[in-house]
Amino acid sequence: MNWLGHFGFSYVGLAFLLLLFAPNLLWMRRKPKGYAADGERPIFQALERVGEVLVVCFALVFRDFNLRPWTAWSLWLVIACAWMALYELWWLRYFRSARELADFYASLFGIPVAGATLPVAAFLSLGLYGRVIWMVLAASILGIGHIGIHMEHRRDLRK
């Protein structure tokens, strides 16, 4: 089995990116009160940025994420869609909240820092569905940086 991927446009990857970016664009005008990206560890920042770029690129350039005939492996796409649906639900809850820092770093159904964890889980699952090792690695890099930053902010908030 080839886990290196096949080049070509992915409309599923594009859909996932649109679901990722749409609420983030709204967030830019509705940031939590007192939000600052100060004091983040440089290693987490670097991993987050590298992971972001790689995930965006890989989501678009590997056709392996597109729909194909149903197999048991297709459950990974169902799981990826479920993670992304939970991510959208988390944003809905955030936008309807008082938009405090605690709301931004909140858990959802026991998933810690859900705003960071859910999209990483979605893209990791998408990588597994497509059998594209590059997406699995990129989502892992993103997860270390993005979730790490959010966990630190949540910890600082609790102090």
N, C-alpha and C positions, 0 to 999 in steps of 0.2 A: 504494500500500500504506500502510495506517494503522499507524504505529509509536507512537501515543499510548496504545493499550491500551483495553480495554473493562472497565468496572467489573463486578464479580461475584466471588463467593468462589472461591478456587483451592484445591482439595484437593491438587493437586501441590505448590503453594507451602507448604501446611501440612505435608505429608510432608517436604519439604526442611528446614523449620524444626525439626521434631521430630528429624530426623537431626543437625541442627546443635546443638540445645540439649541433647539427652540426654547426650552425653559431657561437655559443659561442666558440667552439673550434677554429674556424678561427679567431675570435676576439682576442683571446689570443696573436696572433702574429700581430694584426692590431689594437691595442688600440689607442684611440684618443690621439693626442699630448697633453701633460700636464695632462693626467689622473692620479688621485690619489684617493684612497678610504679613505682619511683622513677626520676626523671630523664628521663621521657619528654617529648619535645618537645610543647608545648601545641598546636601546629598539627596534629600527628599525632593527638593525643588528640581534638581537636575533630572532625577529619575522620572518625576511627574512630567516634565516638559518633553523628554525623550519619548516616554510612553505615549503621550498625547499625539505627537507627530507621527509616530509609527502606527498607532491604532487607526488614525484618520487615513493615512496612506494605504495601509493594508486592507482596510474595510472597503476601499474603492477599487483596488487593483487586482483582487483575486476573485475570479468568477465562481470559485468553489462555494461561496456563501449563498449563491442564488438557489432558488427552489429547484428541486429535482424529485423524481419519483420517491414515494414514501418507503422507508425502511425503518427498522428499529433505531438506526442511527439518527433518524430525523427527530427523535425525541430531544436531541441537543438543541435543535432550532426551537422547539416548543419551550424548552427550559430557558433559552436565551430570550425569547419573546416574553416569557413570564417575568424574568428579571427586569426587562425593560418596562413592562407594564407596572411593576411595583415601583420602579424609579419615577415614572410619570405620576403615580399615586402619591409618592413621597413629595414631589414638587407641588402637587395640588394642595396637600396638607400644609406645606410650608407657606404657600401664597395666601392661604386662608387664615394663617396664624397671625399673631402679633408681630412676626418677623423679628424675633429676638435672636441673639446668638444661640441660645439653647435650642430654639426651633431649627436652626440651620444645621446643628450638629446632632440632631435627634436620631434615635433609632426608629425603625419601622418593623413591627412584628418580631422584635427581638434581634433584628439585624443591626449591629452597631454602625454608627455614622453612615446611615443608609444612603445619603446623598453622594457619598464617595464609593461605597461598597457595591451598590446595585449596578451602576454602569460598568464597573470593572467585571463583575460576575457575568453581565450580559455579553460583553465582548469576549471574555474568556470562553464562555459557552458557544458563542458564534464561531470562535476559532476551532473548537472541538467539532462542531457540526461540519464545518468546511474541511476539517482535517488539514489545517494550515498551521504548521508549527510556529511560523513567524507571528501570527496573530496571538497565539497562546503565549509566546514569549513577550510580545509587546504589551498585552493586557497584564501580564505578571509584573513587568517593569512599571507600568502605569499604576498598578495596584499598590506596590511597595511605596511609591512616592505619594500618590494621591490619598490613599487611606492613611498612610503614616502622618501626613500633614494634618488631616482632619482629626486623627486620634490625639495628636499633640494639642491642637486647638481646643478640643473637648476637655482634655486633661487640665489645660490652663484655665478654662472656664470654670471648672469645678473647684479650683484653688481658692 
